[in-house]
Structures are given as C-alpha cells and as structure tokens.
Amino acid sequence: MDIVVLCGGLSPERDVSIVSGGQIAKALKENGHRVILLDVFMGYGEEEQDVSDIFSHADEITLTGTGIGQEAPDLDAVRAMRKGSTKGFFGPNVLAICQMADIVFMGLHGEDGENGKVQAAFDLFGIRYTGSSSLSSAVSMNKGYTKRIFFADGVPTPKGFSVLKGDEPQDFSETGMEYPIVIKPASAGSSIGVSIVHGDDEYQEAMDKAFAVDNEIVFEEYIKGREFAVGVIRYEALPVIEIAPVNGWYDYQNKYKAGSTVETCPAVIPELTERLLQAAAVQAAYSLGLSTYARLDFLVDDWGKVYCLEANTLPGMTPTSLLPQEAQAAGMDFNALCEELIKVSLEKYECED
C-alpha cells in the first residue's frame, strides 16, 4: 500500500510525534509498503508543487527529528520555520499527498492530532486514516467531557469537574473538594500543565499553569496509588502494563527521560486486579466509541479500587512505548502491531464501500 505517516504539528508533544512517526514509517517500509513520513505543519516542497508522482520516489523523502527533549518544544520557533505563505494548520501539499495514499497512519500526538479536527478534515476530503472517528477523538481529547461520560456510564473515575477560564473558583473552598487535588488542562497530553496541589499556597499557581495550556481546566480528586495502562484493540484488552516512576509522578520528564520510569508488562498484580483493569478499559472504550484502538490510563489505590483517568486515542508508537510493549506481551511485535492497526482502521470504512 501507499501510506502517509503523519506526524509533527504544533502540539507541545510535537517531538514525541516525530519520533513515533519515524518508528512507524520504518516498520511499514520493512513490511513492504511505500511510505512517506510527513510533518503535517511543515508540509512538503513548495506551494502549488506537482506532487502527483511522489510515491514513486518515496524512499528519497526523509524527515528527521532531534529526539525528545526534557522540555516541550518552542512552538513559536516551529512556526517561524515554515516556508511560504501557507496559512492554517496543514503545511504545503499535505492534503494533496494524503489524498493519494491508501491510508494515513496518524502518528500525531496532543491536541492538534487527537482532538478530531484533522480527522474531520480528512472525512470531508475522503482521506482514510488510522484510529478513531472525529467525534470519538474530540470527546476523548477533552478530559472534562470524558469524565462526564464516565460518570454517566458508570466507568470508575476520580471525582472532579471542569471549568472554563473566567469561571474558575477563586477560593478553593468553592470547589467542594479537599486537598490534595489534581489540576490539569482539559485538552493536553504528556502531563503538560498538570499539578498536584497540596494547599492554598499552590492553588492559584496550579490554575495559572493549566490555563497557560488550555482555556478549560479539570479539578480532580487526587488518588494515591499505582499507575497502569491498558491498550484496547477492537474492544479487546491487551495485557496490563504498570508504570512506576523512579522519583515523583508520571510527568513529562519522567515519561521521556531515559531511566526515569520502570515499566512492567505484564504487570505483576493479582488476577482480580488485572481483570478489573481490563474490564474497565473495554467499558471506557465502548463509552467513548473507540472501536479501533486506544490506550486507557488508570490508577489503582491501596484498597485495589480501579480509577480510569483518561483515554489516549493516538498512543505513543515507538517500540518502547506503552501500547507496543503490551502488544509484545501478547505475542505481537512492533511491525505486526503497525499492520494490525492499519487493518482494524480500514475495517471502519467497510460499511461505507
């Protein structure tokens, strides 16, 4: 097949996306596909360039990243790097190249790739893509909406609520909650803008930090416990993985700094806990309409109670990312996983043909 692997963009998770995209493209090339790795914001070539034969020389097109830094990238610097006068999110020739592909493998991370807008544009242009629909992506990206759906459907999740900027409780007593709490942006990933708040002296700073990332923020009950993730493909749960930061909690630095986190898959947990996590993951995926693939993140408290925190519709896709580790534990190597995600994604279009 002719496949575009789409990565980059203008999310704080841009660097993560480029690394994921590079690994996906490498695997798909090894599987025999013609593959173009494309930065959705930077695009390819000059505006109005003829790209009709681009897949005939796909091997000549390269995109390299600088790896994942300890801090999120400077997005203003990224904007300044784009050539030409093209406005909007899509760089030069991105849509034209994607329209020529049999499918676009979504290697995007963060708001720009996971909030459903790119998916909606592709729907209008008749472009097939991996992962969830535009609606499911949009709902899952917003932790406020996700929490409301979880409450309504009985998915176990920490107590909490979301507010828009300007409506935030100025005094903590107005929240009706008790310290410690978690304050985080409603639509962001990689734990960017997230704070664990222990008292009034940290409250305003935590809100400011979250509002710097998003105009909607979530106030959430703090759950002390162990962190887990469960991948789901076709509403079937993969083996559970445990994430144990060496120091602190699973923030941006601990997610991407080598040696800062110990990940164990399959997780060493009681069989009952494993079943509860997998059942909750499938239930959450059904509630959000994640029929292709996703990763659900969890906490389990000291009493064994399971809490679903959020859904990741486009989980990290390097060979050492959480979802590929779970697939490996289930007997599916990285190259086979990439093929499986394409297969399950194409199935969602069968009813349209």
C-alpha atoms as one frame of an Amber mdcrd trajectory, in Angstrom:
protein
   0.000   0.000   0.000   0.928   3.663  -0.372   0.904   5.073   3.164   1.486
   8.515   4.632   2.691   8.559   8.227   1.571  11.919   9.583   3.496  13.450
  12.457   4.789  16.709  13.915   2.253  19.510  14.064   2.014  22.332  16.592
   1.338  20.417  19.787   3.668  20.508  22.812   4.024  16.797  22.002   5.482
  17.580  18.560   8.870  15.992  19.295   7.221  12.831  20.639   5.118  12.634
  17.487   8.109  12.880  15.144   9.895  10.080  16.991   6.734   7.917  16.881
   6.236   8.690  13.201   9.789   7.744  12.332   9.456   4.372  14.025   6.092
   3.671  12.376   7.453   4.594   8.938  10.488   2.364   9.425   8.291  -0.601
  10.377   5.896  -0.113   7.471   8.765   0.137   4.982  10.166  -3.109   6.355
   6.703  -4.596   5.827   6.925  -3.765   2.118   4.811  -0.595   1.853   5.694
   2.627   0.060   5.793   5.137   2.884   6.092   8.912   3.174   6.802  10.418
   6.601   5.171  13.844   6.547   5.150  16.710   9.032   1.562  17.945   8.974
   2.556  21.548   9.750   5.760  21.887   7.729   4.388  20.028   4.724   6.445
  19.069   1.696   8.071  21.121  -1.046   6.841  24.454  -2.359   3.275  25.692
  -2.572   1.465  24.563  -5.731   4.216  22.000  -6.444   3.220  18.988  -8.522
   3.331  16.009  -6.146   1.369  13.560  -8.305   4.290  11.102  -8.570   5.556
  11.459  -5.010   5.079   7.816  -4.055   7.295   6.711  -6.948  10.265   8.210
  -5.096   9.020   7.831  -1.523  12.386   6.434  -0.363  14.070   9.736  -1.225
  11.855  11.717   1.146  13.233  11.953   4.658  12.200  13.712   7.822  14.440
  13.702  10.857  13.764  14.880  14.372  16.086  15.880  17.181  14.650  13.409
  19.667  12.512  14.126  22.704  13.835  16.958  24.883  13.386  17.365  28.608
  11.046  20.291  27.947   8.237  20.763  25.437   9.351  22.363  22.142   9.236
  26.102  21.396   6.211  26.264  19.100   6.823  29.882  18.093  10.189  28.798
  16.731   8.479  25.973  14.863   6.002  28.411  13.289   8.857  30.634  12.147
  10.492  27.724  10.339   7.638  27.077   7.908   8.306  28.123   4.337   5.949
  30.105   2.134   2.742  31.952   2.941   0.535  28.942   3.613  -1.831  29.712
   6.464  -3.639  27.328   8.736  -2.610  24.028  10.230  -1.834  21.996   7.113
   1.537  22.693   5.530   2.203  22.848   1.770   0.832  19.862  -0.184  -0.169
  17.867   2.902  -3.780  17.323   1.866  -2.847  16.563  -1.743  -0.306  13.913
  -0.688  -2.680  12.377   1.854  -5.405  12.110  -0.797  -3.088   9.942  -2.901
  -2.413   7.497  -0.059  -4.356   4.300   0.543  -4.411   5.275   4.212  -2.822
   7.868   6.504  -1.230   6.430   9.635  -1.868   9.012  12.337   1.376   9.492
  14.236   0.237  12.801  15.693   0.070  13.383  19.448  -1.544  16.072  21.543
  -4.384  18.427  20.815  -3.712  19.085  17.122  -3.803  15.431  16.173  -6.117
  13.932  18.769  -8.926  16.496  19.076 -10.792  15.300  15.988 -10.160  18.323
  13.775  -7.662  16.628  11.472  -9.920  13.559  11.356 -12.926  15.732  10.436
 -10.976  17.424   7.639  -9.894  14.040   6.322 -13.503  12.832   6.385 -14.502
  15.776   4.193 -11.631  15.150   1.771 -12.291  11.411   1.572  -8.957  10.520
   3.176  -8.778   7.271   5.122  -6.844   7.335   8.389  -5.963   5.127  11.309
  -7.635   5.409  14.688 -10.925   6.673  15.992 -13.575   8.806  14.302 -13.544
  12.590  14.526 -16.331  12.581  17.137 -14.752   9.963  19.398 -11.384  11.688
  19.078 -12.832  15.080  20.023 -14.718  13.772  23.045 -11.801  11.672  24.290
  -9.339  14.546  23.992 -11.367  16.685  26.382 -10.948  15.302  29.888 -13.965
  17.257  31.091 -16.315  15.626  28.579 -14.648  12.262  29.129 -15.251  12.478
  32.857 -18.937  13.337  32.355 -19.368  10.330  30.062 -17.561   8.080  32.513
 -19.839   9.278  35.326 -22.951   8.665  33.196 -21.854   5.189  32.052 -20.523
   4.019  35.396 -16.869   3.855  34.367 -14.853   4.158  37.591 -13.048   7.510
  37.598 -11.899  10.049  40.207 -14.391  12.693  41.295 -13.980  16.021  39.565
 -15.282  18.691  37.216 -14.061  21.101  34.546 -14.381  24.887  34.209 -13.692
  27.439  31.501 -11.294  30.333  32.020 -13.120  33.105  33.825 -15.385  30.688
  35.683 -12.722  29.090  37.880 -13.282  29.035  41.673 -11.202  31.891  43.073
 -11.246  30.354  46.519 -10.521  26.654  46.979 -13.448  26.279  49.375 -15.775
  26.892  46.406 -14.670  23.619  44.773 -16.264  21.455  47.471 -13.127  19.288
  47.378 -10.331  18.534  49.822  -6.583  18.743  49.339  -4.648  17.248  47.706
  -6.229  17.625  44.268  -5.026  17.456  40.683  -5.449  20.475  38.410  -4.787
  19.893  34.717  -5.659  21.228  31.252  -8.773  19.628  29.789  -7.160  19.016
  26.400  -3.460  18.269  26.623  -1.234  15.235  26.803   2.094  14.063  28.201
   1.119  15.527  31.611   1.890  19.047  30.351   0.369  21.705  32.623  -0.571
  19.198  35.334  -0.088  19.938  39.057  -0.746  18.063  42.275  -1.957  20.750
  44.685  -1.476  20.299  48.424  -2.616  23.638  49.800  -3.867  27.176  49.207
  -0.325  28.425  48.574  -0.159  26.243  45.429  -3.737  26.663  44.226  -3.541
  29.809  42.055  -0.189  28.856  40.562  -1.574  25.465  39.527  -4.578  27.072
  37.823  -2.312  29.549  36.005  -0.080  26.700  34.845  -3.036  24.735  33.455
  -4.670  27.789  31.850  -1.384  28.543  30.082  -2.008  25.371  28.093  -5.805
  25.353  27.675  -8.835  27.586  28.269 -10.588  24.763  30.098  -9.133  23.022
  33.130 -10.080  19.987  35.218 -10.209  19.756  39.014  -9.815  16.129  40.027
  -9.685  14.149  43.238  -6.120  13.019  43.943  -5.827   9.255  44.118  -2.735
   7.834  45.787  -1.891   4.580  44.121  -0.075   2.650  41.408  -0.257   3.683
  37.763  -1.279   1.336  34.958  -2.251   1.430  31.300  -4.349  -0.930  29.202
  -4.396  -0.982  25.422  -7.604  -1.916  23.641  -7.902  -3.105  20.021 -11.373
  -3.879  18.613 -12.743  -3.612  22.169 -10.385  -6.373  23.322  -7.944  -5.600
  26.129  -4.205  -6.214  25.856  -2.052  -7.239  28.848  -1.817  -4.624  31.610
   1.372  -2.558  31.979   2.469  -0.892  35.216   4.266   2.468  35.136   6.391
   3.232  38.187   8.397   6.495  38.136  11.696   6.235  39.997  11.023   9.638
  41.555   7.849  11.696  41.810   4.930  11.009  39.484   4.493  10.296  35.780
   5.074  13.843  34.481   6.592  14.963  31.143  10.189  14.462  32.299   9.524
  11.008  33.736   7.707   9.954  30.581  10.543  10.785  28.210  13.792  10.823
  30.183  15.612   7.507  29.853  15.798   5.517  33.062  13.301   7.654  34.955
  10.465   5.116  34.890  10.222   1.368  35.419   7.596  -0.246  33.177   6.491
  -3.822  33.808   4.426  -5.784  31.315   2.566  -7.918  32.058   2.049  -6.115
  35.364   2.713  -8.157  38.500  -0.716  -7.809  40.106  -3.448 -10.083  41.454
  -5.591 -11.719  38.776  -8.677  -9.894  40.083  -6.989  -6.511  39.676  -5.930
  -7.432  36.152  -9.483  -8.396  35.235 -10.900  -5.212  36.763  -8.452  -3.043
  34.812  -9.101  -4.816  31.517 -12.884  -4.754  32.014 -12.815  -1.049  32.865
 -10.644  -0.349  29.798 -13.093  -2.087  27.475 -16.047  -0.356  29.162 -14.358
   3.048  28.776 -13.566   2.345  25.112 -17.208   1.428  24.457 -18.408   4.569
  26.245 -16.210   6.788  24.070 -16.755   4.867  20.830 -13.097   3.857  20.459
 -13.765   0.948  18.125 -10.306   0.739  16.517  -7.574   1.126  19.114  -6.715
   3.236  22.139  -4.869   3.205  25.428  -6.635   3.800  28.734  -4.716   5.114
  31.755  -5.523   4.039  35.309  -4.717   4.359  38.988  -5.296   1.580  41.498
  -5.463   2.661  45.143  -4.178   0.798  48.192  -7.527  -0.996  48.569  -7.487
  -2.297  44.996 -10.079   0.124  43.631  -9.615   0.955  39.948  -9.901   4.507
  38.558  -9.839   5.321  34.835  -8.149   8.683  34.284  -8.340   9.223  30.536
  -8.224   7.737  27.054  -5.429   8.161  24.528  -6.786   7.756  21.005  -3.343
   8.051  19.389  -0.986   6.457  21.922   2.789   6.645  21.642   4.194   4.377
  18.941   7.873   3.841  19.459   8.845   0.208  20.108   9.310   1.062  23.809
   6.021   2.988  24.148   3.320   1.521  26.372   0.947   0.155  23.715   3.696
  -1.622  21.736   5.029  -3.153  24.962   1.562  -4.515  25.720   1.229  -5.873
  22.188   4.633  -7.533  22.518   3.479  -9.213  25.726   0.504 -10.542  23.748
   2.833 -12.009  21.101   2.642  -9.173  18.541   5.909  -7.444  17.614   6.077
  -3.771  16.603   5.903  -4.349  12.854   2.924  -6.677  13.259   1.217  -4.139
  15.533   1.517  -1.424  12.887  -0.085  -3.747  10.344  -2.862  -4.671  12.776
  -3.687  -1.015  13.480  -3.988  -0.357   9.746  -6.223  -3.422   9.322  -8.568
  -2.531  12.165  -8.735   1.073  10.967  -9.666   0.071   7.420 -12.499  -2.037
   8.841 -14.337   1.106   9.913 -14.672   2.088   6.250 -16.067  -1.248   5.054
 -19.673  -0.234   5.723 -19.149   2.845   3.537 -17.933   0.944   0.468
